[in-house]
Amino acid sequence: ESVYLNGEWLAPEAAKVSVFDRGFLFADGIYEVVPVYHGHPFLLEDHLARLERSLAALEIANPGQAFWLDLIQQLLTRNHSQDALVYIQVTRGAEAKRSHLPQGPLQPTIFASVSAMPVHWDVPTPVKVTLLDDIRWLRCDIKSISLLGNIMLKQQAQACGALEPLLHRNGLVTEGASSNYFAVKDGAIYTAPTDHLILPGITRMWVLKLAKELAIPVHEQAFSVADLAQLDELFLTSSSREVQPIGQIDDIIIGQGGCGEITERLVHAFHASKR
Ligand code: PDD
């Protein structure tokens, strides 16, 4: 197993960064997760475009498309990866002393590694989620490594026996701690619009495209907490979970508590689109 750190290929335990790295001191950095199927990165252009937007938001220079394509290819070759998740992290870099305001442009710290893709069943087992107040900041569109809110919410969800929190702000469902949500009502799909309150998921975008191809009506419109008990189906999406049906929100059973019909069609369409 080898990981990339600032131009070097290293054994994971040999990869070390400075304690003065702004990623360590301030979580001053961004990341990206790219799924890989049969050795090929999936929707790579879209992931790299989001990486570019995250870097631009922090005013960190992007080493460029060619750099990332080469890095990811080498990472996959060196690790013989077939079905995997590529992790990329860029921090603003290390400086001589701790100072909130960055002291001039620094050499960014670039780290990349690969891990096994979780196994996905043809029709995944429905999971439970728990409704929680979205306590995060107002720039959830940036894929920041500052994930304290997400982690606290994830821990709270685990304590409730739930896979993910179902987050809400001002009465509307935003997203999960590491996923996007879709509701199904009367044959149509609803999901929060891509503004500063959610991460624009690449899987979300792909599922919207698949739904349109299947002639399922799609509304990029947030659904409300008040409507949760009346939903026909609910599912979440992410690079690691793909399309994951949800059978239960706390004590509320969604539909029959199983995988709904529209969700199942999208699960199949998603699996077919990976090949
Ligand atoms: N989750 N929302 C948040 C807050 C996330 O962290 C993620 C990604 C998503 C889904 O985005 P995408 O479809 O591009 O993975 C939404 C990590 C990377 C994961 O679970 O894979």
Boltz pocket constraint, residues with backbone or C-beta under 6 A from the ligand:
constraints:
  - pocket:
      binder: B
      contacts: [[A, 33], [A, 140], [A, 175], [A, 176], [A, 177], [A, 178], [A, 179], [A, 180], [A, 198], [A, 199], [A, 200], [A, 201], [A, 202], [A, 203], [A, 204], [A, 237], [A, 238], [A, 239], [A, 240], [A, 241]]
      max_distance: 6.0
